[in-house]
Amino acid sequence: KELAKKYLLRGKTLEQVKEEAKNDLRQAVQACGTNTCSSVQKVLAHLAACYMLVKSGKTFLEATPSEQAELIKKLTRPHPVQMLVLFRFLQAHKERQGYFDPL
């Protein structure tokens, strides 16, 4: 929810928001690859935010402010099983010395 508000409630265009989300995701992955990340929570949160932006961003940003108040509760989020697949795909379940190796 925090990332949804960060990206969607700042008056930027969808392309600007997507670029910002992509950069934040890249930084989260790099932080995990340099032994500074103890879990994948941040990476998964950014992946979920990117998914939400692709699926719901345009509809939300084109809505009026009154419609946005209702839409923020209904943004498309990844299904928990999709997140679990990503968790396993990134081998995050195999913790190594307090960090995970995303690649």
C-alpha angles and dihedrals in degrees: 000000000000093000091046090056092044093055103033106038100057103081097248128138120260092251091053091048093048091050092050091048091049091051092048090050091049090052092049091052092047091050090054091049092056096059094255097107119082095186142014094241093108094048092048091047090054092046089052091049091051090049090050092050093051093047102037109010099095094047091048097047093047092052124095117256092258091051091047091059089061096037094055087070092052103046114143110255129183115269113254090245090056089054091048090052090052090047090054094039090056088048089234090149087069100072114194120194093328098311139068130234107229094193 
